[in-house]
Amino acid sequence: MDEEYDVIVLGTGLTECILSGIMSVNGKKVLHMDRNPYYGGESSSITPLEELYKRFTLPDSPPESMGRGRDWNVDLIPKFLMANGQSLITSSGIRLYAMRLLILIYTIRALILVKMLLYTEVTRYLDFKVVEGSFVYKGGKIYKVPSTETEALASNLMGMFEKRRFRKFLVFVANFDENDPKTFEGVDPKTTTMRDVYKKFDLGQDVIDFTGHALALYRTDDYLDVPCLETINRIKLYSESLARYGKSPYLYPLYGLGELPQGFARLSAIYGGTYMLNKPVDEIVMEDGHVVGVKSEGEVARCKQLICDPSYIPDRVRKAGQVIRVICILSHPIKNTNDANSCQIIIPQNQVNRNSDIYVCMISYAHNVAAQGKYIAIVSTTVETSEPEAEIEPALELLEPIDQKFVAISDLYEPTDDGTESQVFASRSYDATTHFETTCNDIKDIYKRMTGSDFDFENMKRKQNDVFGEDEQ
């Protein structure tokens, strides 16, 4: 350890592991450390189940009805992936070889994780399985999210006339091509707001709610008053991804999301990166306002730049809010989901008089994350009041009866400066959403501040070919 590196990374969350992989592929000498004996940081997968009980300081051990503890892999911060591409279906799920893997980010500006998975072939280390349903909350009930003309006409979310109007809207979105003005139907994608597009098709508030939050996956309604192009592309991607697999557009890794950071850690190791788990960090060494190294157990590893999660530099981050997450263990699928073994439910903010959505991510033994016949549902939202648990009550009511709950209220942190002077680059805490958009934006932002340029995917591909040779045709 007592040597010099280009970059030292502290923490093995997904953000840190992706950046470690990028820097290693770019030829940087990387040292990656974590004070914990496991990968993932605050977004780790906990196994066996007994460890989850200990983490939340529950007084009792899991009852025998929970099955074997080692059959559980519980993600503390679950997020789904959206897929649109070619794949090979196997009995264990979807093996992603050269698949174009699309995370829940819809514009080219937010595709860093997608392209990282594609260009680095990190998916060779992972197996994925289709999530069986996507639902939205309205008036105390949940409904399948309609995203095709056929589903629009069959949906119970809308009355007969509303169905017809929404169908016309979906046909417009499906035919829309930003390079072909003939498909615009009087809409200027660079100036017409999404609010005006909804008015054009005379869509009601309930339809606007599930379109914006369950199809386009916006966290707030700010999108309504900006040009409509990005929203249209988001809805198109959702529909295309759904068409690929039928049940839902989402995928989830077998054995949990903890496999993703480890996949990128392997990538870094292939390119010479050094990993040290269970390694305490005593001090971040600074000279004249710049980072020069990290001290651990009496040794100092010197570096030019440092990447870390907020827990390593509390004096360089500030609190930006809170998120509540409740892990619920169930012995049954969620009602009104057609007995799905996995699903996502989005409760739009307007449906429960809030400023932010509530998310439910449910997976089960089918994804090798729970004992046979058991389900894990995680409810999350941004805290808005002094009673966070009361805020998520509408979601918890959907899950009853609940065998066991694990409640966590976490502070959200963001860096106090951009790091360009100190060369210390802190990541942001993971938000309440069940997708990777803000995580990917953070990765891109840190990369640009570290290097002064946008990430060049094609350049990384060329470097990969230098090591592994050209792809086989």
Sequence and secondary structure as in RCSB ss.txt:
>XXXX:A:sequence
MDEEYDVIVLGTGLTECILSGIMSVNGKKVLHMDRNPYYGGESSSITPLEELYKRFTLPDSPPESMGRGRDWNVD
LIPKFLMANGQSLITSSGIRLYAMRLLILIYTIRALILVKMLLYTEVTRYLDFKVVEGSFVYKGGKIYKVPSTET
EALASNLMGMFEKRRFRKFLVFVANFDENDPKTFEGVDPKTTTMRDVYKKFDLGQDVIDFTGHALALYRTDDYLD
VPCLETINRIKLYSESLARYGKSPYLYPLYGLGELPQGFARLSAIYGGTYMLNKPVDEIVMEDGHVVGVKSEGEV
ARCKQLICDPSYIPDRVRKAGQVIRVICILSHPIKNTNDANSCQIIIPQNQVNRNSDIYVCMISYAHNVAAQGKY
IAIVSTTVETSEPEAEIEPALELLEPIDQKFVAISDLYEPTDDGTESQVFASRSYDATTHFETTCNDIKDIYKRM
TGSDFDFENMKRKQNDVFGEDEQ
>XXXX:A:secstr
  SEEEEEEE  SHHHHHHHHHHHHTT  EEEE SSSSSSGGG EE SHHHHHHHTT SS   GGG  GGG  EE
SS   EE  S  EEETTEEE SS     S  SGGG HHHHHHHHH GGGG EEEE   EEEEETTEEEE   SHH
HHHH SSS HHHHHHHHHHHHHHHH  TT GGGSTT  TTTSBHHHHHHHTT  HHHHHHIIIIIS  SSSGGGG
SBSHHHHHHHHHHHHHHHHHSS SEEEETT TTHHHHHHHHHHHHTT EEESS    EEEEETTEEEEEEETTEE
EEEEEEEE GGG GGGEEEEEEEEEEEEEESS  TTSTT SSEEEEE GGGGT SS EEEEEEEGGGTSSSTT E
EEEEEEE  SS HHHHTHHHHHHH S SEEEEEEEEEEEESS STTT EEE     S SSSHHHHHHHHHHHHHH
HSS   HHHHHHHHHHHH S   
